[in-house]
Amino acid sequence: MLTEIALFLAAAVIAVPLFKRFGLGAVLGYLFAGMLIGPSGLGLIDDVDRVLHASEFGVVLLMFVIGLELQISRLWLLRHHVFGLGGAQVMLSTAALAGLALLYGLPPVAALVAGFALAMSSTAFVLQMLAERKELPDRHGRAAFAILLFQDLAVIPFLALLPFLGPSLPGAGEGAGWIGAVKAIGALFLVVIGGRYLLRPVFRRLASIDMPELFTAAALLTVTGTALAMESVGLSMSLGAFLAGVLLADSEYRHELQADIEPFKGLLLGLFFIAVGMSAKLSLVLAEPLTIIVAVVVLIGVKALILYGIGRISGLPAESARSLAFALPQGGEFAFVLFGIAVTAGIMAETERDLLIVVVTASMIATPPLYALVARFRHRRDEAPVYDAIDVPEHEVILAGFGPFGQIVGRMLRVKKIPYTVLERDAKQVDFVRQFGNTIFYSDAGRVEVLRAAKADKARFFVLAIADAEQSLRVAEVVRRHFPNLRVFACARDRNHAMRLMDLGITDIVRRAYASSLEITGELMRALGEPEAQVKRELDRFRRFDQETLLKQHAIYRDEKALIQTAKDFSRELEQLFEADAAAADKPSG
């Protein structure tokens, strides 16, 4: 056993870095490692079924982590993209691929399972590929995430249903189906109630003991316990783990649980992919090369066409829809799980499973070079939409920039029912914010015609919340030149940015991290034992002195040597003021 573990680790340590170096991803590295050491390769390990059965716990842990990440509130915000794009992709792909499987000669139930399994894409594979290219924030990246999230959700009920589709369930006498269904519902009810009212108090108690290894053991026990509970009534172990994750998704221990489970999940999931690679019958590639090539081309082609179609219908530009189509056309890791359960349930023959596993593996291998080819010819500038036409009534407030800073201003104004106009130059940010129902115009606040269309000549206040210093100064200059009566409240990135805004006559300036830095300093001083009154007095003194210093330095900030010298002088002066305060506080009264 120890020899096998050493082989697994050596194969992974050698293969995975090589595949990641060439941009092919960790999953393919694990698959290749399995093929290399398995019966079809060097034959170093023969008992594939035993390894595959043990490694399925990696999939169970994966489902638990997916559940932990799936906060109900987050799912609700993304519901249109998740259930719209994702639902359309799964249903259309399943129908098309199941139909083709029927034509190939599979029985109806087996064809349905094959169609659904092949409709799934690889979550780990795609997200890693897009993250490495820094494309997750792009429009096609966000659409891909929504579809993958729906696939992860859709596979849960299908995993639960799959054992009941088989022709021979254990004890399948008259009425056994109803008894099994009642047991399944009862087990689900117990897991949900127990998870809601038992898990959090238990984890709270364990956290107070302050023994990290005990907390990790409890996390693993939660996963295995719920998984075994589901398996005992004929449901999928993955379903139990997923439910446990969802029940803890909103708890204060979510991040700690995820950190504890992640190493086990990564290793066992890697072992699962190695076992899948070991089970791939490479002899099939030599025996039926034409069948496999045609199947891979059809799989990628059908899914790519469907993805491109729903992308365009949902409003994605052609380039984004094409990128989406070639990011998700492969089969995924859940196909391996579904095929294995289908064989166990008697739905699918082992020969059919072996062929489909090779097809899915080949489709995963083909995806990175195909996507790289599409990305090479993609012109990102073509994706930039035309600026919005602005037609708004007169508002007292215009807000330029709707990042984290601007959104807080906007939320407060909305709560106070004060109408305002938002201008944002980042198209991705506009798309993101609009998902939450906010009215925002994609436009450049540094253009005079845009400001006139936004009724800047009728407004009273202009909030400048643009993060980029140069863009912020460009907009400020235009506003001050053409709308001098407009009072500007500006957010400065740093001290230098603030002084450059002061050059333009802007005095209502807040430095981006200034207030939060003072706030955390105050909390630290309180934690160190200083009285509340003293903390407030010292922070007020620092704030006033720093503001006076800023005004004095503004006169000489372009002279670097003078600026450095005044900074040193003011620092010494501030220290002397605090020392004098401390001495006065220590001096006995009377």
Phi, psi and omega per residue, in radians:
M1 nan -0.744 3.140
L2 -1.105 -0.633 3.106
T3 -1.102 -0.728 3.132
E4 -1.130 -0.725 3.121
I5 -1.063 -0.747 3.109
A6 -1.074 -0.707 3.108
L7 -1.110 -0.775 3.121
F8 -1.031 -0.862 -3.100
L9 -1.118 -0.738 -3.141
A10 -1.117 -0.775 -3.141
A11 -1.075 -0.737 -3.128
A12 -1.181 -0.786 -3.089
V13 -1.114 -0.541 3.141
I14 -1.469 -0.827 -2.985
A15 -1.335 -0.779 -3.019
V16 -1.082 -0.844 3.101
P17 -1.039 -0.649 3.121
L18 -1.093 -0.805 -3.117
F19 -1.183 -0.663 3.106
K20 -1.182 -0.593 3.122
R21 -1.090 -0.626 -3.138
F22 -1.626 0.217 3.047
G23 1.308 0.336 -3.086
L24 -1.677 -0.165 3.047
G25 1.564 2.760 -3.079
A26 -1.212 -0.628 -3.087
V27 -1.043 -0.796 3.122
L28 -1.138 -0.572 3.080
G29 -1.086 -0.774 3.099
Y30 -1.121 -0.756 3.141
L31 -1.061 -0.771 3.141
F32 -1.125 -0.709 3.119
A33 -1.048 -0.725 3.108
G34 -1.124 -0.760 3.108
M35 -1.058 -0.648 -3.070
L36 -1.188 -0.767 -3.053
I37 -1.646 -0.115 -3.078
G38 -1.416 -3.088 -3.096
P39 -1.036 -0.567 -3.130
S40 -1.431 -0.180 3.130
G41 -1.833 -2.004 -3.127
L42 -1.405 -0.191 3.095
G43 1.198 0.516 -3.122
L44 -1.286 -0.447 3.107
I45 -2.311 2.282 -3.063
D46 -1.857 -0.589 -3.027
D47 -1.450 1.372 -3.067
V48 -1.224 -0.708 -3.078
D49 -1.048 -0.707 3.142
R50 -1.127 -0.758 3.134
V51 -1.151 -0.739 -3.122
L52 -1.103 -0.721 -3.132
H53 -1.134 -0.753 -3.137
A54 -1.181 -0.647 -3.057
S55 -1.356 -0.215 3.115
E56 -1.080 -0.317 3.077
F57 -1.133 -0.422 3.043
G58 -1.098 -0.682 3.088
V59 -1.170 -0.661 3.099
V60 -1.050 -0.794 3.117
L61 -1.152 -0.639 3.086
L62 -1.038 -0.778 -3.137
M63 -1.152 -0.596 3.083
F64 -1.126 -0.773 3.141
V65 -1.153 -0.684 3.075
I66 -1.057 -0.741 3.087
G67 -1.082 -0.717 3.115
L68 -1.067 -0.606 -3.099
E69 -1.439 -0.183 -3.016
L70 -1.711 1.312 3.035
Q71 -1.244 2.389 -3.098
I72 -1.035 -0.680 3.139
S73 -1.102 -0.695 3.135
R74 -1.172 -0.728 3.124
L75 -1.092 -0.666 -3.122
W76 -1.141 -0.681 3.125
L77 -1.148 -0.573 -3.105
L78 -1.698 0.230 -2.948
R79 -1.029 -0.659 -3.078
H80 -1.155 -0.805 3.127
H81 -1.227 -0.751 -3.067
V82 -1.137 -0.936 -3.051
F83 -1.439 -0.407 3.086
G84 -1.358 -1.178 3.136
L85 -1.103 -0.876 -3.079
G86 -1.105 -0.797 3.133
G87 -1.076 -0.740 3.127
A88 -1.109 -0.754 -3.116
Q89 -1.113 -0.804 -3.093
V90 -1.140 -0.803 -3.089
M91 -1.165 -0.809 -3.105
L92 -1.187 -0.752 -3.136
S93 -1.156 -0.729 3.116
T94 -1.074 -0.795 -3.136
A95 -1.082 -0.805 -3.092
A96 -1.168 -0.802 -3.090
L97 -1.265 -0.611 3.074
A98 -1.136 -0.698 3.083
G99 -1.061 -0.746 3.112
L100 -1.158 -0.631 3.094
A101 -1.144 -0.653 3.058
L102 -1.082 -0.760 3.113
L103 -1.107 -0.555 3.119
Y104 -1.236 -0.368 3.085
G105 2.059 0.096 3.106
L106 -1.295 2.563 3.035
P107 -1.071 2.762 -3.061
P108 -0.939 -0.830 -3.104
V109 -1.161 -0.748 3.111
A110 -1.107 -0.667 3.113
A111 -1.124 -0.699 3.104
L112 -1.106 -0.789 3.129
V113 -1.094 -0.779 3.134
A114 -1.095 -0.748 -3.138
G115 -1.093 -0.785 -3.141
F116 -1.159 -0.781 -3.109
A117 -1.097 -0.712 -3.135
L118 -1.288 -0.393 3.084
A119 -1.205 -0.424 3.124
M120 -1.255 2.397 3.029
S121 -1.800 3.007 -3.083
S122 -1.569 1.878 3.137
T123 -1.035 -0.908 -3.112
A124 -1.071 -0.709 -3.064
F125 -1.178 -0.872 -3.042
V126 -1.235 -0.808 -3.118
L127 -1.092 -0.663 3.094
Q128 -1.133 -0.755 -3.126
M129 -1.097 -0.782 -3.126
L130 -1.244 -0.633 3.123
A131 -1.133 -0.715 3.125
E132 -1.095 -0.540 3.128
R133 -1.602 0.017 -3.115
K134 1.004 0.704 -3.103
E135 -1.936 0.059 3.122
L136 -1.089 -0.615 3.098
P137 -1.305 -0.253 -3.134
D138 -1.161 2.904 -3.083
R139 -1.080 -0.746 3.129
H140 -1.244 -0.501 3.085
G141 -1.170 -0.747 3.116
R142 -1.181 -0.666 3.098
A143 -1.138 -0.701 3.115
A144 -1.095 -0.731 3.122
F145 -1.076 -0.743 -3.133
A146 -1.093 -0.750 -3.136
I147 -1.156 -0.748 3.125
L148 -1.115 -0.650 3.114
L149 -1.123 -0.727 3.103
F150 -1.141 -0.701 3.109
Q151 -1.046 -0.752 3.114
D152 -1.072 -0.634 3.096
L153 -1.250 -0.746 -3.051
A154 -1.166 -0.532 -3.075
V155 -1.242 -0.396 -3.106
I156 -1.116 -0.991 3.115
P157 -1.113 -0.536 3.130
F158 -1.197 -0.684 3.059
L159 -1.067 -0.680 3.126
A160 -1.198 -0.614 -3.080
L161 -1.395 -0.511 -2.966
L162 -0.957 -0.802 -3.129
P163 -1.065 -0.474 -3.116
F164 -1.396 -0.180 3.136
L165 -1.469 -0.233 -3.083
G166 -1.269 2.745 -3.101
P167 -1.313 -0.393 -3.038
S168 -2.369 1.596 3.046
L169 -1.534 2.596 3.114
P170 -1.018 2.260 3.120
G171 1.161 0.587 -3.044
A172 -1.412 0.902 3.071
G173 -1.406 -2.984 -3.117
E174 -1.163 2.238 -3.137
G175 1.437 -0.097 -3.115
A176 -1.138 -0.572 3.138
G177 -1.086 -0.760 3.127
W178 -1.159 -0.701 3.127
I179 -1.104 -0.746 3.114
G180 -1.103 -0.693 3.130
A181 -1.120 -0.741 3.123
V182 -1.100 -0.749 3.105
K183 -1.065 -0.734 -3.122
A184 -1.100 -0.804 3.135
I185 -1.100 -0.713 3.106
G186 -1.085 -0.735 3.134
A187 -1.137 -0.728 3.102
L188 -1.070 -0.743 -3.138
F189 -1.086 -0.770 -3.137
L190 -1.130 -0.701 3.130
V191 -1.116 -0.787 -3.114
V192 -1.134 -0.847 -3.127
I193 -1.140 -0.816 3.125
G194 -1.074 -0.729 3.141
G195 -1.138 -0.625 -3.090
R196 -1.315 -0.706 -3.000
Y197 -1.881 -0.138 -3.084
L198 -2.007 -0.743 -3.011
L199 -1.099 -0.834 -3.070
R200 -1.098 -0.802 3.076
P201 -1.056 -0.651 3.127
V202 -1.120 -0.826 -3.135
F203 -1.165 -0.582 3.088
R204 -1.108 -0.721 3.124
R205 -1.161 -0.745 -3.137
L206 -1.158 -0.661 3.131
A207 -1.110 -0.597 -3.137
S208 -1.224 -0.410 3.124
I209 -1.249 -0.445 3.093
D210 1.089 0.871 3.008
M211 -2.209 1.702 -3.038
P212 -0.976 -0.653 -3.102
E213 -1.163 -0.549 3.107
L214 -1.234 -0.658 3.102
F215 -1.123 -0.735 3.097
T216 -1.099 -0.747 3.112
A217 -1.061 -0.701 3.131
A218 -1.151 -0.668 3.112
A219 -1.099 -0.781 3.124
L220 -1.167 -0.637 3.099
L221 -1.128 -0.682 3.100
T222 -1.047 -0.796 -3.126
V223 -1.138 -0.883 -3.091
T224 -1.159 -0.662 -3.133
G225 -1.108 -0.857 3.129
T226 -1.165 -0.633 3.112
A227 -1.105 -0.786 3.129
L228 -1.158 -0.621 3.111
A229 -1.076 -0.728 3.117
M230 -1.195 -0.722 -3.113
E231 -1.147 -0.573 -3.093
S232 -1.148 -0.391 3.124
V233 -1.899 0.283 3.052
G234 1.517 0.126 3.099
L235 -1.671 3.007 -3.101
S236 -1.302 2.432 3.039
M237 -1.067 -0.604 -3.137
S238 -1.073 -0.609 3.126
L239 -1.093 -0.788 3.120
G240 -1.078 -0.772 3.139
A241 -1.118 -0.706 3.128
F242 -1.082 -0.799 3.136
L243 -1.059 -0.739 3.113
A244 -1.060 -0.710 3.107
G245 -1.116 -0.783 -3.137
V246 -1.079 -0.707 -3.118
L247 -1.147 -0.430 3.139
L248 -1.795 0.058 -3.040
A249 -1.122 -0.581 -3.123
D250 -1.706 0.142 -3.113
S251 -1.446 2.839 3.130
E252 -1.261 -0.147 -3.098
Y253 -1.794 0.154 -3.048
R254 -1.004 -0.860 -3.065
H255 -1.192 -0.650 3.123
E256 -1.171 -0.720 3.100
L257 -1.084 -0.770 -3.133
Q258 -1.094 -0.732 3.122
A259 -1.120 -0.638 3.140
D260 -1.242 -0.677 -3.063
I261 -1.407 -0.521 -2.980
E262 -0.916 -0.833 -3.128
P263 -1.078 -0.737 3.116
F264 -1.124 -0.752 3.141
K265 -1.062 -0.805 -3.112
G266 -1.062 -0.811 -3.124
L267 -1.165 -0.810 -3.097
L268 -1.243 -0.578 3.074
L269 -1.207 -0.664 3.040
G270 -1.077 -0.717 3.080
L271 -1.087 -0.661 3.113
F272 -1.077 -0.797 3.131
F273 -1.152 -0.624 3.067
I274 -1.086 -0.763 3.130
A275 -1.109 -0.658 3.088
V276 -1.115 -0.761 3.095
G277 -1.081 -0.656 3.100
M278 -1.123 -0.596 -3.087
S279 -1.425 -0.204 3.131
A280 -1.159 2.186 -3.136
K281 -1.487 1.610 -3.127
L282 -1.142 -0.358 3.089
S283 -1.106 -0.455 3.099
L284 -1.136 -0.599 3.126
V285 -1.097 -0.679 3.119
L286 -1.345 -0.590 -3.087
A287 -1.368 -0.669 -3.082
E288 -2.310 1.039 -3.080
P289 -1.093 -0.702 -3.097
L290 -1.145 -0.744 3.133
T291 -1.052 -0.780 -3.103
I292 -1.182 -0.755 3.132
I293 -1.072 -0.790 3.132
V294 -1.098 -0.757 -3.120
A295 -1.089 -0.720 3.133
V296 -1.153 -0.771 3.129
V297 -1.084 -0.749 3.140
V298 -1.142 -0.793 3.135
L299 -1.013 -0.904 -3.119
I300 -1.136 -0.729 -3.105
G301 -1.124 -0.826 -3.105
V302 -1.116 -0.837 -3.103
K303 -1.166 -0.660 3.139
A304 -1.131 -0.729 3.124
L305 -1.113 -0.755 3.137
I306 -1.147 -0.765 3.132
L307 -1.104 -0.721 3.122
Y308 -1.122 -0.745 -3.127
G309 -1.090 -0.852 -3.117
I310 -1.237 -0.492 3.066
G311 -1.124 -0.781 3.133
R312 -1.178 -0.731 -3.140
I313 -1.103 -0.602 -3.126
S314 -1.359 -0.085 3.075
G315 1.844 0.092 3.108
L316 -1.253 2.485 3.006
P317 -1.088 2.839 -3.072
A318 -1.004 -0.738 -3.109
E319 -1.142 -0.720 3.130
S320 -1.168 -0.738 3.132
A321 -1.104 -0.656 3.126
R322 -1.176 -0.715 3.099
S323 -1.113 -0.720 3.088
L324 -1.060 -0.742 -3.100
A325 -1.082 -0.646 -3.087
F326 -1.681 0.025 3.018
A327 -1.552 -0.524 -2.997
L328 -2.086 0.392 -3.046
P329 -1.485 -0.125 -3.064
Q330 -1.417 2.890 2.915
G331 -1.335 2.952 -3.067
G332 -2.253 -3.115 -3.071
E333 -1.145 -0.507 -3.137
F334 -1.209 -0.387 3.072
A335 -1.066 -0.692 3.137
F336 -1.101 -0.712 3.129
V337 -1.144 -0.832 -3.096
L338 -1.108 -0.719 3.122
F339 -1.112 -0.702 3.132
G340 -1.108 -0.765 3.122
I341 -1.161 -0.655 3.141
A342 -1.090 -0.679 3.111
V343 -1.186 -0.768 3.131
T344 -1.052 -0.682 -3.118
A345 -1.405 -0.037 3.134
G346 1.368 0.291 -3.134
I347 -1.430 -0.587 -2.996
M348 -2.324 2.527 3.107
A349 -1.381 2.707 -3.132
E350 -1.101 -0.607 3.139
T351 -1.139 -0.674 3.098
E352 -1.172 -0.723 3.092
R353 -1.060 -0.801 -3.108
D354 -1.044 -0.733 -3.139
L355 -1.130 -0.782 -3.104
L356 -1.178 -0.612 3.105
I357 -1.113 -0.725 3.098
V358 -1.115 -0.695 3.136
V359 -1.118 -0.796 3.133
V360 -1.095 -0.783 3.136
T361 -1.052 -0.782 3.135
A362 -1.124 -0.642 3.126
S363 -1.162 -0.598 3.088
M364 -1.200 -0.674 3.113
I365 -1.143 -0.600 -3.069
A366 -1.372 -0.389 -3.014
T367 -1.127 -0.871 -3.087
P368 -0.993 -0.828 3.128
P369 -1.159 -0.608 3.102
L370 -1.124 -0.780 -3.125
Y371 -1.160 -0.678 3.101
A372 -1.087 -0.664 3.124
L373 -1.141 -0.754 3.114
V374 -1.137 -0.736 -3.122
A375 -1.119 -0.556 3.141
R376 -1.087 -0.611 -3.083
F377 -1.748 0.176 -3.127
R378 -1.526 2.320 3.114
H379 -1.883 1.833 -3.055
R380 -1.109 -0.543 -3.095
R381 -1.166 -0.390 3.102
D382 -1.195 -0.346 -3.093
E383 -1.406 -0.292 -3.067
A384 -1.183 2.107 -3.127
P385 -1.289 2.833 3.093
V386 -1.231 2.527 3.109
Y387 -0.976 2.526 3.132
D388 -1.204 2.557 2.961
A389 -1.365 2.246 -3.056
I390 -1.746 2.083 3.092
D391 -2.411 1.606 -3.060
V392 -2.284 2.712 3.022
P393 -1.265 3.034 3.122
E394 -1.238 2.203 3.061
H395 -2.125 2.599 -3.137
E396 -1.229 -0.471 -3.021
V397 -2.111 2.325 2.976
I398 -2.057 2.292 -3.079
L399 -2.030 2.043 3.129
A400 -1.823 2.021 -3.092
G401 1.724 2.091 -3.078
F402 -2.219 0.854 2.999
G403 -1.461 -2.784 -3.109
P404 -0.974 -0.705 -3.129
F405 -1.194 -0.881 -3.117
G406 -1.115 -0.585 -3.128
Q407 -1.161 -0.626 3.117
I408 -1.149 -0.740 3.073
V409 -1.045 -0.810 -3.119
G410 -1.089 -0.727 -3.138
R411 -1.085 -0.719 -3.138
M412 -1.168 -0.735 3.109
L413 -1.091 -0.696 -3.124
R414 -1.156 -0.719 3.102
V415 -1.061 -0.658 3.141
K416 -1.435 0.009 3.139
K417 1.039 0.667 3.056
I418 -1.757 1.984 -3.092
P419 -1.204 2.582 -3.132
Y420 -2.660 2.816 3.126
T421 -1.982 2.301 -3.103
V422 -1.926 2.269 3.056
L423 -2.072 2.222 -3.115
E424 -2.402 2.290 -3.050
R425 -1.605 -0.267 -3.111
D426 -1.552 1.941 -3.073
A427 -1.093 -0.651 3.141
K428 -1.138 -0.717 3.122
Q429 -1.140 -0.671 3.105
V430 -1.068 -0.832 3.128
D431 -1.043 -0.733 -3.106
F432 -1.150 -0.828 -3.070
V433 -1.155 -0.628 -3.117
R434 -1.134 -0.412 3.092
Q435 -1.078 -0.415 -3.097
F436 -1.678 0.163 3.055
G437 1.497 0.229 -3.128
N438 -1.465 2.485 3.036
T439 -1.514 2.106 -3.062
I440 -2.611 2.486 -3.123
F441 -1.873 2.236 3.042
Y442 -1.386 1.820 -3.076
S443 -2.867 2.949 -3.088
D444 -1.830 1.927 -3.111
A445 -1.226 -0.119 3.106
G446 -1.507 0.068 3.118
R447 -1.839 2.293 -3.055
V448 -1.069 -0.728 -3.104
E449 -1.117 -0.565 3.097
V450 -1.180 -0.777 3.138
L451 -1.135 -0.643 3.090
R452 -1.153 -0.714 3.116
A453 -1.128 -0.526 3.117
A454 -1.451 0.111 3.106
K455 1.121 0.722 3.128
A456 -1.136 -0.483 3.135
D457 -1.243 -0.299 3.121
K458 -1.788 -0.218 -3.088
A459 -1.372 2.901 3.107
R460 -1.898 -0.576 -3.029
F461 -2.285 2.517 3.107
F462 -2.227 2.033 3.128
V463 -1.688 2.029 -3.109
L464 -1.725 1.740 -3.049
A465 -2.066 0.564 -3.130
I466 -1.458 2.225 -3.039
A467 -1.233 -0.718 -3.098
D468 -1.207 2.172 -3.034
A469 -1.101 -0.773 -3.097
E470 -1.159 -0.754 3.086
Q471 -1.107 -0.708 3.127
S472 -1.047 -0.797 -3.126
L473 -1.178 -0.631 3.110
R474 -1.092 -0.791 3.126
V475 -1.150 -0.750 -3.133
A476 -1.044 -0.708 -3.135
E477 -1.119 -0.751 3.131
V478 -1.128 -0.762 -3.128
V479 -1.107 -0.809 -3.104
R480 -1.162 -0.590 -3.106
R481 -1.310 -0.760 -2.999
H482 -1.716 -0.348 -3.122
F483 -2.338 1.145 -3.024
P484 -1.120 -0.393 -3.127
N485 -1.453 -0.085 -3.118
L486 -1.454 2.115 3.133
R487 -1.381 2.199 -3.036
V488 -1.816 2.195 2.972
F489 -1.858 2.037 -2.987
A490 -2.033 2.527 3.006
C491 -1.785 2.097 -3.120
A492 -1.740 2.481 -3.131
R493 -1.216 -0.685 -3.116
D494 -2.726 -3.004 -3.077
R495 -1.126 -0.753 -3.139
N496 -1.106 -0.743 3.104
H497 -1.061 -0.713 3.134
A498 -1.083 -0.759 -3.116
M499 -1.206 -0.553 3.082
R500 -1.232 -0.578 3.031
L501 -1.189 -0.641 3.092
M502 -1.119 -0.554 3.064
D503 -1.009 -0.518 -3.115
L504 -1.551 0.091 3.109
G505 1.517 0.245 3.121
I506 -1.583 2.203 -3.093
T507 -1.987 -0.378 3.135
D508 -1.526 1.495 -3.015
I509 -2.179 2.354 3.019
V510 -2.136 2.209 3.078
R511 -1.364 2.400 -2.911
R512 -0.932 -0.839 -3.058
A513 -1.791 0.094 -2.986
Y514 -1.164 -0.954 -3.079
A515 -1.092 -0.749 -3.129
S516 -1.169 -0.588 3.097
S517 -1.139 -0.749 3.099
L518 -1.136 -0.662 -3.115
E519 -1.111 -0.782 -3.120
I520 -1.253 -0.534 3.068
T521 -1.107 -0.715 3.098
G522 -1.088 -0.755 3.115
E523 -1.083 -0.679 3.121
L524 -1.133 -0.750 3.141
M525 -1.111 -0.692 3.091
R526 -1.102 -0.731 3.131
A527 -1.124 -0.499 3.105
L528 -1.374 -0.066 3.028
G529 1.780 0.134 -3.140
E530 -1.340 2.488 -3.137
P531 -1.105 2.648 -3.100
E532 -1.040 -0.764 -3.120
A533 -1.084 -0.695 3.134
Q534 -1.175 -0.718 3.119
V535 -1.051 -0.806 -3.133
K536 -1.105 -0.760 -3.125
R537 -1.109 -0.763 -3.102
E538 -1.217 -0.673 3.106
L539 -1.158 -0.702 3.099
D540 -1.094 -0.737 3.130
R541 -1.127 -0.768 3.122
F542 -1.059 -0.754 -3.109
R543 -1.082 -0.803 -3.133
R544 -1.145 -0.773 -3.115
F545 -1.129 -0.711 -3.134
D546 -1.136 -0.666 3.111
Q547 -1.153 -0.729 3.089
E548 -1.091 -0.716 3.124
T549 -1.089 -0.741 3.135
L550 -1.039 -0.767 -3.133
L551 -1.143 -0.685 3.124
K552 -1.219 -0.712 -3.128
Q553 -1.224 -0.404 -3.135
H554 -1.030 -0.533 -3.113
A555 -1.243 -0.422 -3.042
I556 -2.233 0.262 -2.952
Y557 -1.194 -0.289 3.106
R558 -1.410 -0.221 3.067
D559 -1.670 1.789 -2.996
E560 -1.074 -0.748 -3.117
K561 -1.137 -0.764 3.129
A562 -1.133 -0.637 -3.141
L563 -1.132 -0.760 3.131
I564 -1.121 -0.738 -3.118
Q565 -1.147 -0.750 3.133
T566 -1.150 -0.607 3.112
A567 -1.076 -0.735 3.107
K568 -1.147 -0.746 -3.126
D569 -1.100 -0.793 -3.110
F570 -1.173 -0.583 3.114
S571 -1.126 -0.765 3.110
R572 -1.127 -0.704 -3.132
E573 -1.112 -0.707 3.128
L574 -1.139 -0.712 3.102
E575 -1.063 -0.727 -3.134
Q576 -1.130 -0.665 3.114
L577 -1.104 -0.755 -3.139
F578 -1.185 -0.660 3.105
E579 -1.136 -0.686 3.115
A580 -1.133 -0.710 3.094
D581 -1.063 -0.772 -3.119
A582 -1.118 -0.705 3.132
A583 -1.137 -0.701 3.133
A584 -1.154 -0.636 3.141
A585 -1.202 -0.596 -3.116
D586 -1.388 -0.344 -3.077
K587 -1.204 2.234 -3.116
P588 -1.137 2.428 -3.118
S589 -1.349 2.686 3.103
G590 1.439 nan nan
